[in-house]
Amino acid sequence: MHVTVLSILAAITAVLAMRGEYSSGRSQVYLFKPLTTLLIMLLALLSPTRPETPAYKWLIVAGLILCLAGDIFLMLPPRYFIAGLGSFLVGHWFYIAAFAAAGTQFTWSLLPLLIYGGIIYALLHPHLGKMRGPVVAYMLFILLMAWLALGRTARSGGTLSVPLAAAGALLFVLSDSLLALDRFRQKFRAARLLVLSTYWAAQWLIALSTYWNP
């Protein structure tokens, strides 16, 4: 029951946060953006701890905590952007550790991920300036996270956790790609809607993956 309730609440607060992004004031964003991630984090926190892989749940929760910190930093003035990027970077490290702890395999998916990353970087490169190093490091981390999540599909054993986490990881890559393109290359009006909707869908799927992890 709590899964349904928290999911509905998170969907409502996500809509309110995205609505706030397009309004004249920022009060809705400041309230509902971190609240949405907090509700998703609570969803993972309330999942059963599996005795076979107890670390998985807690690593995902830790990742969500860091992403919540990243959400807050990115709402602040631009000088906090690096702090937000660093928070998400560490959050991805926890996701990487979770997927590795749950068991993963090396798969062909690395190649298309690297090609995709190369295309996004080529689009961003002329506009990055001093941010080139941090952005490249972040891209490598999130692509590694997605690769490990996809590597779990080779040994899923029928558990729903694996496709949920894999779908979440891919949506995270998409969300961050849109964010980077909007921030560094060219602003576009739909960016905030697309970035936030794919971001929270990604986090929700990753949080849900803690319920069926073997």
N, C-alpha and C positions, 0 to 999 in steps of 0.2 A: 504493500500500500504506500509506504513512504517513497518508493521509487517514482510512482505516478504523481504523488503530490509535489515532491521536490522538482520533478521534471516540468510539471505545469507551472509552478511558481517561477522557475528559472526562465521558461519561455515568456511568461508575462513580463518579468523584469527586463529581459533582453529586448523585447519590443519597446518598452518604455525608454530604455537606454538609447536604442537606435533612433527613436522619435526625438529624444533630447539632443542628439547629434545634429539634427536639422532645425532646431528651434533657436530662438535668439539668446536664450539663457543656457547656462551649463549646469544648473542645479540638478536636473534629472540625470544627467550623465554622471555627475559626482556621486549620486546616491545609487543609481540602479546598475551602473557598469560593474563596480566591485561586488555588489550584492549578487549579481547573476553568477559570477565566478565563485563566490562564496557558497551559494546554493549547490552548485555542481560539485564543489569540494566536499560539502556535507554529504552529498549523494555517495561519493566514494568512501567517505569516512564511515558511513553506516553499513557498508557492505560487509558480508561475513569474511573473516580472516581464514583463508584456506590453509590447513596444516601442511599440505604438500608444498606450497609456495607462499609462505607468510610474508615474505619481503615484498611481493608484487604490489599488494594493496598499499602498503605504507610508502613505498617509493612513488606510486602514483599520487598519493595524498601530498607528499612532499613536493612533487612537481607542480601540483595545483596551487599550493601555498606560494611557491615562487612566482607562478604565473599571476596570482592575485597581486603580489607585490609589483610585478611588471605592469599590470593594468593601472595601478595607482600612480606609478612613476610616469607613465605615458599620458596621464591626464594633467600632469603638472607642466610648467613652462618647458620650452625646448631644451634647456640646459640639463634636464633630468632624463633626456632620451637615452644616454649611455647607461644610466642606472637601470632604466627599464629594459634595455637590450640585454644587459648583464643578468638581470633577474630571469628573463626568459631563457637565456643561455644555460643557466644553472638548472632551471626547470626542465629543459630538454635533457640535461645530463641525467636527472632522476628518471625520466621516461626511458632513456637509453638503458640505464641500469635495470629498470623494471622489466623491459622486454628481454634483455640478456639473461636476467635471473630466471625468467619464465621459460627460457629455452628458445633458441632461434638457430637458423641455418643460413649459410651463405647462398644467395640466390641470384638469378639473372637480373633481378629488378634493380641492381646497382647501376647498370648501364643506362637505362632510360632516366633514372633519377639524376645521374651526372649530366646527361644531355640536357635535361630540363633545367638543372641548375646553371649550366653553361649559358643557355639561352637567356635566362633571367639576368645573369651577371653581365652578359654582353649588352643588354638593354640598360643596365644601371651604371656600368663602368664610367662613362663620360661624366656622370653627375655626382659621383661619390666623394671626390676630393679626399679630405682627411679621414672620412668614414670608411674608406675602402677596406682597411684591415679588419675592423670590427664586423663589418657586414659580411666579408668573406668567411670569417670564423663562425659567425652565426649561421650562414648558409650551410657550411660543412656539418655543423652540429645537427641542424634540423633534417638534412638529407640523410645523415647517419641514423637518426631516430626513425625516420620513415623506412629506411632499408631494413633495420632490425625488426620493426613491426611487420613488414611484409615477409621477412624471413620466417616469422612464426607460422605463416600460413602453410609452409611446407611440412609442418608437424602438428597441425591443429588438433588432430584426434577427435574432431567433431565438436569441440567446445566453441561456444558462441563468442567467447572472449577474444579470440584471434581475429576474426573479420571485423569486429567492432573496433579493436585497437588499430588495425591496419587502415580502416576507413577514416578513423579519427586522425591518424598520423598524416594521411594524404590531404585531408582537408586543412590540417595545420600548415602544411607546405603551401597550399593554395592561398590560404589567408595571409600568410606572411609575405608571399610573393606580391599579392595585391597591395598590401601595406607598403612594401618597399617601392613599388612602381609609383604609387600615389605620392609618397613622401619625397622620393629622390628624382624621379623622371618627369612625371606630368600629373598634376592634380586632376581628378575627375570626380564629379558630383556623387556618383553612386558608390564611391570607394568605401565610405564609412559603413554603409549598409552591407556591402559585400564582404568587407573585412570582418566585421563583427559577427555577421550571421554564420560565416564559415568557421570563424574562430570558436564561437560557443558550441556549434554543432560538433566540432572536433573535440573540444574538452568534454562535452557530454558523452560522446561515444567512448572516449578513453576512460572516463569515470565508470561508465556502465560495464566496461570490460572487466572490472574488478569483481563483478558478481558471478561470472562464469569461469573465472580462471581456474585451471586444473591444479 
